[in-house]
């Protein structure tokens, strides 16, 4: 009868039961989602969850035509290599332009020189000049409506990079062969770039009329072909090739259409030239789950940085499918008697790629643009890998929902529950009477993001860097000072922005939603970066709880503060560099590595700023505008004051 006469008591008891249940298992349920997402990714290393590569664009017709490359083309490549090596002796730091230009004109190409200038944003306004050289083979069957780019980066003798001298002779020999053919329906641009990726960026900006970059003066192109539909970049270390290593990762994690990758793989297999990925031969056991897992991580690590691993990566920004073929030199010493066959195989691969691209009636669009390569013949598509990030990011949304339920559905206490004793009288204020201070929460969110905007501004502003240069402060040192200011201010900001735990709960909801949305968005564009961010950020965000105890445990508070500092973006960058340095130089003293990693971190941040300004890499922008503000919000929440203490002060 008591339940019938007082139904509100039953409802209150049920509400209390459910809220206590949610509070008890909220973190565990969210972590379960995170764990399932991570295990989902690990399961992708099993062959049963991978797909074999296949062609979606039938117009490519890979390898169906009879190759017309003859031995005279091979001999021409070897002769040109001998001549180029002689020219390099008198051109130690630049492209031998007279020789290169004369050979292109002799072959019959429309030859042009492209000048560009880099106005370096740091270092007091220094300028660097460079020159590309390119030749255009006009299509005899049709007007210049579409084109293909075959490019090589030229590296002078005094470069610190691996020599790829054999690339230019190979390209010139193929140009001589292609000029004599009448079946081309697309223009072919033979491009030799100066200053590695800088020359390619300048060429693409000038070709597409993109003059928004004030730092890189891309100059003017006096000769153009049709719209570029595809590009192949070559890095030929030597004619004595052991295997072809494919590079596909582009700017901001973009990838070429999978059909282009499959085309190169199929032609390499046809002409008996082994194919590899990440400098490893692809002939491994596909049932080896551990090797598959590390192959996935190997590609994802390169892709996550957003830095192209070849000149091809800059084409993707303009919707042009491109990749790099790196022909790796055979390690064994001595002359190879089959070197003519190796050159012939390389020539036939270039011919096969060019003729397949020549057959295209429209741009690449049918196959995958979002995938992860396991080996040269197997991949994981977006439909298979995206649930892993989706589940991990979903745990943040679930956590925000559970916090909302717990904050808004706590059972009401009596309006004034007085407990008298001989010593004191404590008045407990009803928690439901507390109101959300939207203005204060909005101020914290706004100020945190303004710090991120300021961090991006002061590290990229030319006026600030010119002033530092006038004070004889090197660029890296100036960046270190600026980063130190940002780090110090982000740590001290809770002194100026204070919250109570009640408002901190709703602030926690906002930052969890922002982080979850960011992780899903980044994962769609650059899965590798999104996945690594999910792995690092999600557990921390899940287990952050707003403490409501009147008496705080100092030890727990210090542990939480230390944990916050360990996941600061700058700390994470430093930790990653330390780990990578230790793996690469394990023979060195660990203390030496820890010390040198500080300067390496500053250098890495400097390069990230330069990449953002020149190439448009948005990793540094993402860190400043999203990751740093979210960390500041978590840091402010860590210093929120208990609500009971505030209520007691009000009661007194």
Secondary structure, DSSP 8 states (H G I E B T S, - for coil): -HHHH-HHHHHHHHHHHHHHHHHHHHHHHHHHHHHHHHHHHHHTTSGGG-EE---S-GGG-TT-S-----HHHHHHHHHHHHHHHHHHTT-SSS--HHHHHHHHHHHT-EEEEEEEEEE-SSTTT-EEEEEEEEEEE--SSS-SSEEEEEEEE---TT-SS---THHHHHHHHHHHHHHT-S---SEEEEEEESTTHHHHHHHHHHHTT----SSEE----S---SEEEEEEEEEE--SSEEEEEEE---GGG----HHHHHHHHHHHHHTT--EEETTEES-S-TT-HHHHHHHHHHHHHHHHT---SSGGGGTGGGT-EEEEEEEEE--S-S--TTHHHHHHHHHHHHHHHHHHHHH-SS-S-SS-SSEEEEETTEEEEHHHHHHHHHHHHHHHHHHHHHHHHHHH------SEEEEE-SS-EEEEE-GGG----HHHHHHHHHHHHHHHHHHHHHHH-HHHHHHHHHTT--HHHHHHHHHHHHHHHHHHGGGTS--BHHHHHHHHHHHHHHHHHHHHHHHHH-HHHHHHHHHHHHHHHHH------SS--HHHHHHHHHHHHHTSHHHHHHHHHHHHHHHHTTTS-HHHHHHHHHHHHHHHHHHHHHHHHHT---HHHHIIIIIHHHHHHHHHHHT-B-HHHHHHHHH-
